[in-house]
Amino acid sequence: MSGFRGSLRPLLLNTLNEGLAEHGDLFRADTIQSYLQLHMERRANLGYHLWGLMILFLWMKRWRISIDAGVDTKNCPS
């Protein structure tokens, strides 16, 4: 989605940063940052992936989705 390189860029960056701050233990921040950089530099077309992740974070925020503090995410498959 080329809109992420234009008018939707602030929404994408803010949503991903807030989502990773809130749910960083569920997602690989380094991988998401890498995808974001590849997309912004036009080295890969990852707009649909970034769109899905942005919508997921917005949905989690809207419905106040959080993980149980007792859940061990370290043993989850990658």
N, C-alpha and C positions, 0 to 999 in steps of 0.2 A: 504494500500500500504506500504509494508515494506521498500520501497526506502526512505520514509520520515524519517525513523529511521537511514538511512545511507547517501548515497551521495546526496540525494535531500533535506536533512534536512536544510542546509543553505538557499536554495532557498525558501523553505516553510516558515521558520521563518522570513526571510527578507520581503517576499511578504506580509505575514499576518501582520507584524508590520507596514509596510508602508501603507498597505490598511486600517488598523484600525486608524492610525494617520490621514489619509486623509478623511476617511469616517466613523469615529467612531460614528457619530450621527445616522448612518443608521443601525449599527450592535451592538450587545451586546458583547463588548470586554471580559467581564468576562466569558461568555458562551463559546466563541471561545477559550480563554485561558484554560478553563476547558477541553474542547474536545481535545485540543492539548496535555495537560498533560496526560489525560487518554490514548490517543493513544501512546504517547512516552513511557509510563510506561507499555504498553501492557495489560492494564486493560480493554480496549475496542478497537474494530477494527473500527476506524472512518476515515480510509484513504480515502475512496471515498468521504466522506463529506468534508474533508480538501482539497482534490484535487479540488472539485468543487468550494470551496471558493477561493482557490489560483487562479484558472483560472478566476473566476469572477473579482478578484482584478487586475489581469494582464490585462484583457480585459478593465476594467474601466480606468486603467492607459494608455493603448495603445490608446484608443479612447477619452481620456480626459473627461470622464464622471464625472459630479459633480452634486450635488443637488442645487436647487435654494435656495439662502439665505433666501428667504421669505417663504419657505415651513416649516410648523410646524410638525416635526416628533414626537413630544411628544404625540400627540393625535392619532397616528397610532396604529392599533391593534398589539399586541405582537405575 
